[in-house]
Amino acid sequence: MKQEELLEIIQGDGNSIRMELSKYYRIKDDVERIVIEGVDFEEDILISSLSKKVSLSVKFDLCNFKGHFRLSGVVFNNKLIFSRCLFANGIDINGQFDEIFINNSVVPKNGIRFNGGKYDQIYIDSNDDISLIKVNQGVFNELIITGWKIKNILFGGYRVYINLLSLDLEEAKSNIAIHNVVANYLFVSGSYMEGTRVSISRSMFNSINLNSLTNEGKIEFNNIQIYGTKEIDFGNIDIHEIMRNINLKKSEIEFIHNESRRLTGLNMIGSQMLPLLLKHYPDKLIKILPNNFSDSTLELNNAEIGNMSFKNMELQNFSSVRVINTELTSLSTFNAPFPIHKIKGNNRSLYEIFNNLYSIAQKKNNKREQIEYYKASQTALFKHLMEEKWYRNIPSIFSLGVSKIYSDHGTKWHRSMLLTTPILAGIFFSLMILLTNYDIEISKEGLDKFKEISVYYLQFLNPTHKLSFMDNKIDSYIYSSNFFFVLFDFLGRIFVAIGIYETIRSFRKFVRK
């Protein structure tokens, strides 16, 4: 089939031309769709500058495109389907499309390329060889890529705007590079085999979901910002209205005007003009908003993350982080601390998650992160033990509770000092009042006596002091023979020992072992 005949089939007025051509080619035609089946296209095909929109659904089934297939500056307001086709020299797409489906088609070289335009839904599902899927620029509502035997997936060039981007590859041995993308939702799932490299960098996402993922290759997130995107509704308004709406300068309007004079065919947004405007003025067409969305989430769900790294990521900008049935210890991070207060889950799961994060921080000798993750894990464990049958866990609960009160689990040495000395002072001076004839008196004589007793208080703070250290010191009283003094001396030694341990432990929190 020749290019002219294909154009007549797609856009011919009435069915007469299609009926004539159907004598030579397998063409199924009804009111709503055209099916072109088993046709060989010997030469390059360029569908460009159509005189009107394509409103029918067009399906190519078992077709062989021996030359280069190119859609440029066209508007399809219905489905465009390629099923079980061969594109010997690749396919280039540019324009405005409602839905494009590419199923089980072979693209051995040059690949599938999106060179700008506006797309509602792109769905690529292939179990046959595709050498490359490359997205140079454009605006997409949904871009879904599934299947296997896709060798390369590349996003780059000019900025690409996507509402939902989904990669679900099985037994993939691919090179995947996603750069300069702004997307509301990124979904990555499937199995990525040894030798696969996935690099996602210099991009903005509202939510990232790693679900049912098995990674035996290498996946790297680098320089990721957490933002939301809001697209201006282009509609079918003319160029001048668009230029007024996006507040172009006079020089910019003149540039667009001069460029548009070179273009033929439909002079409307979504065909030639949208790629041109996106190329030169993307930030005036797409609003990028600081993330304040309640559904902004990082989720790792039933994932075997393998060799995965997070570098230079603003994880704290997510509204929530969810880790479900996922071991994190193999994850490596650099300048991407997990926001502890935004990690969601039950306390038992949180204990495991924070322990995993502690191990990650320990591997890279990041003491600051270790401290925060350890403290969070101990707090989660304490809450979990309290939720269970707490009376069976009294020793553990007591130990964790004391550590929390004294030093916030070994992180605040000043708290342990401030707690230890007043508690023991209260015990000691209460004993002095109870066991002697002293009373509380605000006078010079009372102050002198307080200074005298304080000397013994400082000895009392030494946990190795003798039990008889105060015998015959005050009014010849034998304190070591008094039951209450011995009891409180014993309790005091415990409080002192705990206080000293927690103080030293907290003070050395940044010392590497």
C-alpha positions as CSV (number, residue, x, y, z in Angstrom):
1,M,0.0,0.0,0.0
2,K,1.2,3.5,-0.8
3,Q,1.2,6.6,1.3
4,E,-1.5,8.3,-0.8
5,E,-3.8,5.3,-0.5
6,L,-3.4,5.2,3.3
7,L,-4.2,8.9,3.6
8,E,-7.4,8.4,1.6
9,I,-8.4,5.5,3.8
10,I,-7.8,7.4,7.0
11,Q,-9.3,10.7,5.9
12,G,-11.2,10.1,2.7
13,D,-14.7,11.6,2.5
14,G,-17.3,8.8,2.7
15,N,-16.7,5.1,2.3
16,S,-16.4,4.9,-1.5
17,I,-12.6,5.2,-1.7
18,R,-12.2,2.7,1.1
19,M,-14.5,0.3,-0.6
20,E,-12.6,0.6,-3.8
21,L,-9.3,0.1,-2.0
22,S,-10.7,-2.8,-0.1
23,K,-10.7,-4.8,-3.4
24,Y,-7.0,-4.8,-3.2
25,Y,-6.3,-4.7,0.6
26,R,-7.9,-6.3,3.6
27,I,-9.8,-3.3,5.0
28,K,-12.7,-3.5,7.4
29,D,-14.8,-0.4,7.6
30,D,-17.8,0.5,9.7
31,V,-19.3,3.6,11.1
32,E,-16.8,3.9,14.0
33,R,-13.6,2.3,13.0
34,I,-11.3,1.2,10.2
35,V,-9.2,-2.0,10.4
36,I,-6.3,-2.4,8.0
37,E,-5.1,-6.0,8.2
38,G,-2.1,-7.9,6.8
39,V,-0.9,-5.0,4.5
40,D,2.7,-4.5,3.4
41,F,3.9,-0.9,3.2
42,E,7.0,-0.9,0.9
43,E,8.0,2.7,1.2
44,D,8.4,5.3,3.9
45,I,5.0,6.6,5.3
46,L,4.5,10.2,6.4
47,I,1.1,11.2,7.7
48,S,1.4,14.9,8.2
49,S,-0.6,18.1,7.9
50,L,-4.0,16.5,7.5
51,S,-6.8,18.8,6.4
52,K,-9.0,17.7,9.3
53,K,-9.0,15.7,12.5
54,V,-9.3,11.9,12.4
55,S,-12.4,11.0,14.3
56,L,-12.6,7.2,13.5
57,S,-10.8,4.5,15.4
58,V,-7.9,3.2,13.2
59,K,-6.4,-0.2,13.7
60,F,-3.4,-1.7,11.9
61,D,-3.2,-5.5,12.4
62,L,-0.4,-7.8,11.2
63,C,0.9,-5.0,9.0
64,N,4.5,-4.8,7.7
65,F,6.0,-1.3,7.5
66,K,9.3,-1.8,5.6
67,G,10.1,1.9,5.5
68,H,10.1,4.6,8.2
69,F,6.6,5.3,9.6
70,R,6.0,8.9,10.8
71,L,3.0,10.7,12.2
72,S,3.7,14.5,12.4
73,G,1.4,17.3,13.4
74,V,-1.8,15.3,13.2
75,V,-4.9,15.1,15.4
76,F,-6.6,11.8,16.2
77,N,-9.7,12.1,18.3
78,N,-10.1,8.3,18.7
79,K,-8.1,5.2,19.1
80,L,-5.0,4.5,17.0
81,I,-4.0,0.8,17.4
82,F,-1.0,-1.1,16.1
83,S,-1.3,-4.8,16.8
84,R,1.2,-7.5,15.8
85,C,2.9,-5.1,13.3
86,L,6.5,-4.9,12.1
87,F,8.2,-1.5,11.9
88,A,11.4,-2.3,10.1
89,N,12.8,1.2,10.4
90,G,11.0,2.6,13.4
91,I,8.1,4.9,14.1
92,D,8.0,8.6,15.0
93,I,4.9,10.2,16.6
94,N,4.0,13.8,17.0
95,G,0.6,15.5,17.3
96,Q,-2.5,15.3,19.4
97,F,-3.9,11.8,20.2
98,D,-6.7,10.5,22.4
99,E,-5.4,6.9,22.7
100,I,-2.4,5.0,21.1
101,F,-2.1,1.3,21.6
102,I,1.0,-0.6,20.4
103,N,0.6,-4.3,21.2
104,N,3.0,-7.2,20.4
105,S,4.7,-5.3,17.6
106,V,8.3,-5.6,16.5
107,V,10.6,-2.6,16.2
108,P,14.1,-4.0,15.5
109,K,15.8,-0.6,14.9
110,N,15.2,3.1,15.4
111,G,12.5,2.3,17.9
112,I,9.3,4.2,18.9
113,R,9.9,7.9,19.3
114,F,7.6,10.5,20.7
115,N,8.8,13.9,19.5
116,G,6.3,16.2,21.2
117,G,2.6,16.7,21.2
118,K,-0.3,16.1,23.6
119,Y,-1.5,12.6,24.4
120,D,-4.3,11.3,26.6
121,Q,-3.3,7.6,26.8
122,I,-0.3,5.7,25.5
123,Y,-0.2,2.0,26.1
124,I,2.7,-0.1,24.9
125,D,2.5,-3.8,25.6
126,S,5.0,-5.9,23.8
127,N,6.3,-9.5,24.1
128,D,8.4,-9.0,20.9
129,D,11.6,-7.1,20.3
130,I,11.5,-3.3,20.6
131,S,15.0,-1.8,20.3
132,L,14.0,1.6,21.8
133,I,11.2,3.7,23.2
134,K,12.3,7.3,23.3
135,V,10.3,10.2,24.6
136,N,11.9,13.4,23.6
137,Q,9.2,15.8,24.7
138,G,5.4,16.1,25.1
139,V,2.5,16.2,27.5
140,F,1.0,12.9,28.5
141,N,-2.0,12.0,30.7
142,E,-1.1,8.3,30.9
143,L,2.0,6.6,29.6
144,I,2.0,2.8,30.4
145,I,4.8,0.5,29.2
146,T,4.5,-3.3,29.9
147,G,5.8,-6.5,28.6
148,W,9.4,-7.7,28.0
149,K,12.1,-7.7,25.3
150,I,12.2,-3.9,25.3
151,K,15.9,-3.1,25.1
152,N,16.0,0.6,25.8
153,I,13.6,3.2,27.3
154,L,14.9,6.7,27.2
155,F,13.2,10.0,28.4
156,G,15.2,13.1,27.8
157,G,15.9,16.0,25.5
158,Y,13.3,18.6,26.3
159,R,11.2,18.4,29.5
160,V,8.4,15.7,29.4
161,Y,5.2,16.3,31.4
162,I,3.2,13.2,32.5
163,N,0.3,12.7,34.8
164,L,0.9,9.0,35.3
165,L,4.0,7.1,34.1
166,S,3.9,3.3,34.7
167,L,6.7,0.8,33.9
168,D,5.7,-2.9,34.4
169,L,8.3,-5.0,32.7
170,E,8.8,-8.8,33.1
171,E,12.3,-10.4,33.0
172,A,13.6,-7.2,31.7
173,K,17.2,-6.9,30.5
174,S,17.0,-3.3,29.6
175,N,18.7,0.1,29.8
176,I,16.2,2.6,31.2
177,A,17.0,6.2,31.6
178,I,14.3,8.7,32.8
179,H,15.7,12.2,32.8
180,N,14.1,15.7,32.9
181,V,10.6,14.4,33.5
182,V,7.8,16.0,35.5
183,A,5.2,13.5,36.6
184,N,2.5,13.4,39.2
185,Y,2.6,9.6,39.6
186,L,5.5,7.2,38.9
187,F,4.8,3.4,39.1
188,V,7.6,0.9,38.7
189,S,6.8,-2.8,39.0
190,G,7.8,-6.2,37.5
191,S,11.1,-8.0,37.4
192,Y,14.4,-6.5,36.3
193,M,17.1,-9.1,35.6
194,E,20.8,-9.0,36.1
195,G,22.4,-6.5,33.7
196,T,19.4,-4.2,33.8
197,R,20.2,-0.5,34.6
198,V,17.4,1.9,35.5
199,S,18.5,5.5,36.0
200,I,15.9,8.1,37.1
201,S,17.4,11.5,37.6
202,R,16.9,15.3,37.3
203,S,13.1,14.8,37.5
204,M,10.1,15.9,39.6
205,F,7.4,13.6,41.0
206,N,4.4,13.9,43.2
207,S,4.3,10.2,44.1
208,I,6.6,7.3,43.6
209,N,5.2,3.7,43.9
210,L,7.5,0.6,43.8
211,N,5.0,-2.2,43.9
212,S,5.6,-6.0,43.3
213,L,9.1,-5.2,42.2
214,T,12.0,-7.7,41.8
215,N,15.3,-6.0,41.1
216,E,18.3,-8.1,40.2
217,G,19.9,-5.3,38.2
218,K,20.6,-1.8,39.4
219,I,18.0,1.0,40.0
220,E,19.2,4.5,40.8
221,F,17.1,7.6,41.8
222,N,19.3,10.7,41.7
223,N,18.5,14.4,42.1
224,I,14.7,13.9,42.5
225,Q,12.5,16.7,43.6
226,I,9.0,16.2,45.0
227,Y,6.5,18.5,43.4
228,G,3.0,18.4,41.9
229,T,2.2,19.5,38.4
230,K,-0.9,21.3,37.1
231,E,-1.5,21.4,33.4
232,I,-3.3,24.3,31.7
233,D,-6.3,23.1,29.8
234,F,-5.4,23.7,26.1
235,G,-8.7,22.8,24.6
236,N,-9.2,23.8,21.0
237,I,-8.5,27.5,21.3
238,D,-6.5,29.4,18.7
239,I,-2.9,30.5,18.9
240,H,-3.5,34.1,19.8
241,E,-5.7,33.2,22.8
242,I,-3.0,30.8,24.0
243,M,-0.4,33.5,23.7
244,R,-2.5,35.9,25.7
245,N,-3.2,33.3,28.3
246,I,0.4,32.5,28.9
247,N,1.5,36.1,28.9
248,L,4.2,35.9,26.2
249,K,6.4,38.9,25.7
250,K,6.1,40.9,22.4
251,S,9.4,39.4,21.1
252,E,8.1,35.9,22.0
253,I,4.8,36.5,20.1
254,E,6.7,37.7,17.1
255,F,8.9,34.5,17.2
256,I,5.8,32.3,17.4
257,H,4.1,34.2,14.6
258,N,7.1,33.9,12.3
259,E,7.5,30.2,13.1
260,S,3.8,29.5,12.6
261,R,3.9,31.0,9.1
262,R,6.2,28.1,8.1
263,L,3.7,25.5,9.3
264,T,1.0,24.0,7.1
265,G,-2.1,22.1,7.9
266,L,-4.0,22.5,11.1
267,N,-2.9,25.7,12.9
268,M,-4.0,24.6,16.4
269,I,-2.7,23.6,19.7
270,G,-2.0,19.8,19.8
271,S,-0.6,19.6,16.3
272,Q,2.5,21.5,15.2
273,M,2.2,24.5,17.6
274,L,2.1,22.6,20.9
275,P,5.6,21.0,20.5
276,L,6.9,24.4,19.4
277,L,5.5,26.2,22.4
278,L,6.6,23.4,24.8
279,K,10.1,23.5,23.3
280,H,10.6,27.2,23.9
281,Y,8.2,28.1,26.8
282,P,7.5,25.0,28.8
283,D,7.2,26.8,32.1
284,K,4.5,29.2,30.8
285,L,2.4,26.3,29.6
286,I,2.8,24.0,32.6
287,K,2.5,25.2,36.2
288,I,4.8,23.4,38.7
289,L,3.6,23.8,42.2
290,P,5.4,23.2,45.5
291,N,4.1,19.9,46.9
292,N,1.2,20.2,49.3
293,F,-0.9,17.3,48.1
294,S,-2.3,15.0,50.7
295,D,-1.8,12.0,48.4
296,S,1.9,12.6,47.8
297,T,3.4,9.2,48.7
298,L,6.6,7.1,48.5
299,E,5.4,3.5,48.7
300,L,7.5,0.3,48.6
301,N,5.1,-2.6,48.6
302,N,6.1,-6.2,48.3
303,A,9.4,-5.2,46.7
304,E,12.7,-7.0,46.5
305,I,14.7,-3.8,45.9
306,G,18.1,-5.4,45.5
307,N,20.8,-3.0,44.3
308,M,18.8,0.3,44.6
309,S,20.0,3.7,45.6
310,F,18.4,7.0,46.5
311,K,20.7,10.0,46.0
312,N,19.9,13.7,46.5
313,M,16.2,13.1,47.0
314,E,13.8,15.3,48.9
315,L,12.1,12.5,50.8
316,Q,10.9,14.9,53.5
317,N,8.6,16.6,51.0
318,F,6.4,13.5,50.7
319,S,3.3,13.7,52.8
320,S,3.7,10.0,53.7
321,V,6.1,7.1,53.3
322,R,4.8,3.5,53.3
323,V,7.0,0.4,53.4
324,I,5.0,-2.8,53.2
325,N,6.5,-6.3,53.2
326,T,9.8,-4.8,51.9
327,E,13.3,-5.4,53.3
328,L,15.3,-2.2,53.0
329,T,18.8,-3.2,54.1
330,S,20.2,-3.5,50.6
331,L,19.1,0.1,49.8
332,S,21.9,2.7,49.7
333,T,21.2,6.3,50.3
334,F,23.2,9.6,49.9
335,N,21.7,12.9,51.0
336,A,18.3,11.3,51.1
337,P,17.3,10.7,54.8
338,F,13.9,9.1,55.4
339,P,11.5,11.5,57.2
340,I,10.8,9.5,60.4
341,H,7.6,11.3,61.3
342,K,6.1,10.6,57.9
343,I,6.7,6.8,57.8
344,K,3.3,5.1,58.2
345,G,2.5,1.7,59.6
346,N,1.8,-0.3,62.8
347,N,4.4,-0.1,65.5
348,R,5.6,-3.7,64.9
349,S,6.3,-2.8,61.2
350,L,7.8,0.5,62.1
351,Y,10.2,-1.2,64.5
352,E,11.4,-3.4,61.6
353,I,11.6,-0.4,59.1
354,F,13.6,1.8,61.5
355,N,16.0,-1.1,62.2
356,N,16.5,-1.5,58.4
357,L,17.2,2.2,58.1
358,Y,19.6,2.0,61.0
359,S,21.5,-0.7,59.2
360,I,21.6,1.4,56.1
361,A,23.0,4.4,58.0
362,Q,25.5,2.1,59.8
363,K,26.9,0.8,56.5
364,K,27.8,4.3,55.4
365,N,28.9,5.4,58.9
366,N,26.3,8.2,59.1
367,K,26.1,8.6,62.9
368,R,23.5,11.3,62.8
369,E,21.0,9.1,60.8
370,Q,21.9,6.1,63.0
371,I,20.9,8.0,66.1
372,E,17.6,9.2,64.7
373,Y,16.6,5.7,63.3
374,Y,17.7,3.9,66.5
375,K,15.7,6.3,68.7
376,A,12.6,5.8,66.4
377,S,13.0,2.0,66.5
378,Q,13.1,2.0,70.3
379,T,10.0,4.2,70.5
380,A,8.1,2.0,68.1
381,L,9.2,-1.2,70.1
382,F,8.0,0.4,73.3
383,K,4.6,1.2,71.8
384,H,4.3,-2.3,70.3
385,L,5.1,-3.9,73.7
386,M,2.5,-1.8,75.4
387,E,-0.1,-2.8,72.7
388,E,0.5,-6.5,73.4
389,K,-0.1,-8.2,76.7
390,W,2.0,-5.6,78.5
391,Y,2.2,-7.5,81.8
392,R,4.3,-10.1,80.0
393,N,6.7,-7.5,78.8
394,I,7.2,-5.5,82.1
395,P,11.0,-5.9,82.2
396,S,11.5,-4.7,78.6
397,I,8.9,-1.9,79.0
398,F,10.6,-0.7,82.1
399,S,14.1,-0.8,80.5
400,L,12.9,1.1,77.4
401,G,10.8,3.5,79.5
402,V,13.8,4.4,81.7
403,S,16.1,4.9,78.7
404,K,13.4,7.1,77.1
405,I,13.0,9.2,80.2
406,Y,16.7,9.5,81.1
407,S,18.3,10.3,77.7
408,D,15.8,9.8,74.9
409,H,17.4,6.4,74.1
410,G,21.0,7.5,74.4
411,T,20.7,10.8,72.4
412,K,20.5,13.6,75.1
413,W,23.3,13.5,77.7
414,H,22.2,16.8,79.2
415,R,18.8,15.3,80.1
416,S,20.3,12.4,81.9
417,M,22.5,14.8,84.0
418,L,19.6,17.1,84.7
419,L,17.4,14.2,85.8
420,T,20.0,12.3,87.8
421,T,21.2,15.0,90.1
422,P,17.8,16.5,91.1
423,I,16.3,13.0,91.8
424,L,19.2,12.0,94.0
425,A,19.2,15.4,95.7
426,G,15.6,14.9,96.5
427,I,16.3,11.4,98.0
428,F,19.3,12.5,99.9
429,F,18.0,15.7,101.5
430,S,14.7,14.0,102.3
431,L,16.6,11.4,104.2
432,M,18.5,14.1,106.1
433,I,15.3,15.7,107.2
434,L,13.6,12.4,108.1
435,L,16.6,10.8,110.0
436,T,18.0,13.9,111.8
437,N,16.7,16.9,113.7
438,Y,17.2,19.2,110.8
439,D,14.4,21.3,109.4
440,I,14.2,23.5,106.3
441,E,15.3,26.9,107.4
442,I,16.2,30.0,105.2
443,S,18.9,31.7,107.2
444,K,22.7,32.0,107.3
445,E,23.0,29.2,109.8
446,G,20.7,27.0,107.5
447,L,22.8,27.9,104.5
448,D,26.0,26.9,106.3
449,K,24.5,23.6,107.4
450,F,23.3,23.0,103.8
451,K,26.8,23.5,102.5
452,E,28.2,21.0,105.1
453,I,25.6,18.4,104.2
454,S,26.2,19.0,100.4
455,V,29.7,17.6,100.8
456,Y,28.2,14.3,101.8
457,Y,25.7,14.6,98.9
458,L,28.6,14.7,96.4
459,Q,30.0,11.6,98.0
460,F,26.6,10.0,97.8
461,L,26.7,10.6,94.0
462,N,29.7,8.3,93.8
463,P,28.1,4.8,93.3
464,T,31.2,3.1,94.9
465,H,30.9,5.0,98.2
466,K,31.0,2.9,101.4
467,L,27.7,2.4,103.2
468,S,29.2,3.9,106.4
469,F,30.5,7.1,104.6
470,M,28.3,9.3,106.9
471,D,28.5,7.4,110.2
472,N,29.4,9.7,113.1
473,K,29.6,12.7,110.7
474,I,26.4,14.4,111.8
475,D,25.4,14.4,115.4
476,S,27.3,11.1,115.9
477,Y,24.5,9.3,114.1
478,I,25.1,5.8,112.6
479,Y,23.3,6.0,109.3
480,S,24.5,2.5,108.1
481,S,22.3,0.9,110.8
482,N,19.1,2.6,109.6
483,F,17.0,0.5,107.3
484,F,15.5,3.4,105.3
485,F,19.0,4.9,104.8
486,V,20.3,1.6,103.5
487,L,17.3,1.1,101.3
488,F,17.5,4.5,99.7
489,D,21.2,4.3,99.5
490,F,20.7,1.1,97.4
491,L,18.1,2.8,95.2
492,G,20.3,5.9,94.9
493,R,23.2,3.7,93.6
494,I,20.9,2.3,90.9
495,F,19.8,5.8,89.8
496,V,23.3,7.0,89.8
497,A,24.6,4.1,87.8
498,I,21.8,4.5,85.2
499,G,22.4,8.2,85.0
500,I,26.2,7.8,84.6
501,Y,25.7,5.1,81.9
502,E,23.1,7.1,80.0
503,T,25.2,10.3,80.2
504,I,28.3,8.6,78.9
505,R,26.4,6.7,76.2
506,S,24.7,9.9,75.0
507,F,27.8,12.0,75.1
508,R,29.6,9.4,72.9
509,K,26.8,9.1,70.4
510,F,28.8,10.4,67.5
511,V,31.9,8.3,68.3
512,R,32.5,5.6,65.7
513,K,33.0,2.1,67.0
